[in-house]
Amino acid sequence: MIQKLFPLDKNYILRQAQSAMQEDLLDLMAFELKRSYTIFYNPLRLMDETYAQILDTMEFPRERARMIYQQLAGIYRFIYGSNQLELLFDGRSHFEKFQEDWRKHFLIWIRELGQHESYVKTMLRMTLLFDSEPRAEWSENRCKAFINAHFDLQVVKRNGELKLKSA
């Protein structure tokens, strides 16, 4: 990737912070997905084959989940991406502050998304209940479309821009 801005630009530090946390937050995403499934489909926590598979699955194809993570990270940078660094007086680096802020927003967002059946079903199909690549690809596309609609964003493919639908 060619850097067009200053190396200490906020967006570069923020992207590095998000990348450093990716694997841990993918695990958090899977945990919250299990929680959302339980709330939606099995509030009594009755053990059946599907529920047991969801709870027992610790390893799953992570590439599709990474795409959703990167999409959410990009949306966060778009919404909160001014390039001005603020002055920190608590002894933390900007990298540490951005990690903390991103983690908080990410958790809020995946819990918010987890309240929608469409998100829960598509995420399950491409992660914990993965059974085939075509089904996972279809689910990934549906999930991306749902997230864009949820955040009221439109991706313009010809020039790679993100913009608000209302704008």
C-alpha positions as semicolon CSV with decimal commas, in nm:
position;residue;x (nm);y (nm);z (nm)
1;M;0,000;0,000;0,000
2;I;0,137;0,340;-0,097
3;Q;0,109;0,596;0,180
4;K;-0,014;0,925;0,043
5;L;-0,035;1,105;0,377
6;F;0,203;1,166;0,663
7;P;0,327;0,850;0,840
8;L;0,190;0,976;1,172
9;D;-0,150;1,064;1,026
10;K;-0,434;0,958;1,256
11;N;-0,583;0,723;0,998
12;Y;-0,261;0,525;0,961
13;I;-0,224;0,487;1,337
14;L;-0,592;0,393;1,365
15;R;-0,561;0,133;1,088
16;Q;-0,254;-0,016;1,259
17;A;-0,441;-0,030;1,591
18;Q;-0,736;-0,203;1,426
19;S;-0,508;-0,452;1,249
20;A;-0,324;-0,535;1,572
21;M;-0,654;-0,619;1,744
22;Q;-0,812;-0,810;1,456
23;E;-0,770;-1,169;1,576
24;D;-0,881;-1,094;1,933
25;L;-1,184;-0,904;1,810
26;L;-1,276;-1,186;1,571
27;D;-1,294;-1,412;1,878
28;L;-1,511;-1,152;2,048
29;M;-1,729;-1,138;1,737
30;A;-1,779;-1,517;1,752
31;F;-1,862;-1,500;2,124
32;E;-2,119;-1,226;2,067
33;L;-2,262;-1,420;1,772
34;K;-2,319;-1,720;2,001
35;R;-2,485;-1,490;2,252
36;S;-2,710;-1,335;1,988
37;Y;-2,810;-1,678;1,856
38;T;-2,903;-1,788;2,207
39;I;-3,117;-1,478;2,264
40;F;-3,295;-1,510;1,929
41;Y;-3,341;-1,879;1,879
42;N;-3,279;-2,060;2,206
43;P;-3,353;-1,836;2,507
44;L;-3,422;-2,143;2,723
45;R;-3,082;-2,284;2,625
46;L;-3,223;-2,622;2,533
47;M;-2,946;-2,836;2,392
48;D;-3,009;-2,957;2,041
49;E;-2,766;-3,053;1,766
50;T;-2,742;-2,705;1,611
51;Y;-2,703;-2,526;1,944
52;A;-2,436;-2,775;2,056
53;Q;-2,248;-2,724;1,728
54;I;-2,259;-2,346;1,768
55;L;-2,138;-2,357;2,128
56;D;-1,870;-2,619;2,064
57;T;-1,722;-2,456;1,755
58;M;-1,404;-2,271;1,846
59;E;-1,225;-2,301;1,512
60;F;-1,397;-2,180;1,198
61;P;-1,295;-2,034;0,862
62;R;-1,196;-1,684;0,965
63;E;-1,144;-1,525;0,624
64;R;-1,509;-1,428;0,577
65;A;-1,531;-1,292;0,931
66;R;-1,213;-1,092;0,861
67;M;-1,388;-0,930;0,564
68;I;-1,676;-0,822;0,787
69;Y;-1,430;-0,700;1,049
70;Q;-1,242;-0,498;0,788
71;Q;-1,567;-0,353;0,660
72;L;-1,663;-0,239;1,011
73;A;-1,311;-0,103;1,066
74;G;-1,336;0,093;0,741
75;I;-1,674;0,233;0,837
76;Y;-1,530;0,339;1,173
77;R;-1,240;0,516;1,002
78;F;-1,485;0,682;0,762
79;I;-1,710;0,808;1,043
80;Y;-1,439;0,896;1,296
81;G;-1,153;0,951;1,054
82;S;-1,051;1,312;1,085
83;N;-0,676;1,329;1,045
84;Q;-0,619;1,551;1,347
85;L;-0,447;1,390;1,644
86;E;-0,574;1,509;1,978
87;L;-0,348;1,597;2,268
88;L;-0,330;1,317;2,523
89;F;-0,244;1,397;2,882
90;D;-0,287;1,056;3,042
91;G;0,047;0,906;2,932
92;R;-0,100;0,674;2,669
93;S;0,010;0,671;2,310
94;H;-0,235;0,746;2,031
95;F;-0,205;0,382;1,927
96;E;-0,327;0,267;2,272
97;K;-0,608;0,523;2,278
98;F;-0,725;0,425;1,930
99;Q;-0,723;0,057;2,031
100;E;-0,938;0,133;2,334
101;D;-1,181;0,353;2,138
102;W;-1,208;0,101;1,854
103;R;-1,271;-0,191;2,091
104;K;-1,553;0,000;2,262
105;H;-1,718;0,096;1,933
106;F;-1,670;-0,249;1,785
107;L;-1,838;-0,414;2,083
108;I;-2,129;-0,169;2,068
109;W;-2,167;-0,227;1,694
110;I;-2,158;-0,607;1,699
111;R;-2,408;-0,613;1,985
112;E;-2,628;-0,373;1,792
113;L;-2,595;-0,580;1,474
114;G;-2,660;-0,896;1,678
115;Q;-3,013;-0,770;1,743
116;H;-3,096;-0,832;1,376
117;E;-3,179;-1,181;1,257
118;S;-3,035;-1,117;0,912
119;Y;-2,691;-1,041;1,056
120;V;-2,700;-1,338;1,294
121;K;-2,805;-1,585;1,023
122;T;-2,551;-1,468;0,766
123;M;-2,264;-1,459;1,015
124;L;-2,349;-1,809;1,137
125;R;-2,355;-1,945;0,781
126;M;-2,008;-1,820;0,706
127;T;-1,844;-1,894;1,042
128;L;-1,977;-2,129;1,311
129;L;-2,214;-2,321;1,081
130;F;-1,987;-2,312;0,774
131;D;-2,070;-2,595;0,537
132;S;-1,973;-2,483;0,186
133;E;-1,782;-2,206;0,016
134;P;-2,065;-2,090;-0,217
135;R;-2,305;-2,059;0,076
136;A;-2,044;-1,868;0,277
137;E;-1,978;-1,634;-0,016
138;W;-2,349;-1,565;-0,056
139;S;-2,377;-1,500;0,318
140;E;-2,080;-1,265;0,315
141;N;-2,234;-1,057;0,037
142;R;-2,569;-1,044;0,218
143;C;-2,398;-0,946;0,543
144;K;-2,199;-0,668;0,376
145;A;-2,516;-0,532;0,216
146;F;-2,697;-0,546;0,549
147;I;-2,415;-0,361;0,727
148;N;-2,404;-0,090;0,459
149;A;-2,781;-0,046;0,490
150;H;-2,759;-0,045;0,870
151;F;-2,501;0,233;0,871
152;D;-2,677;0,409;0,584
153;L;-2,366;0,392;0,365
154;Q;-2,330;0,341;-0,005
155;V;-2,017;0,203;-0,168
156;V;-1,945;0,347;-0,511
157;K;-1,745;0,073;-0,683
158;R;-1,604;0,271;-0,975
159;N;-1,387;0,491;-0,758
160;G;-1,392;0,302;-0,425
161;E;-1,557;0,580;-0,230
162;L;-1,785;0,553;0,068
163;K;-2,055;0,807;0,109
164;L;-2,363;0,859;0,320
165;K;-2,684;0,779;0,136
166;S;-2,847;1,091;0,274
167;A;-2,562;1,307;0,139
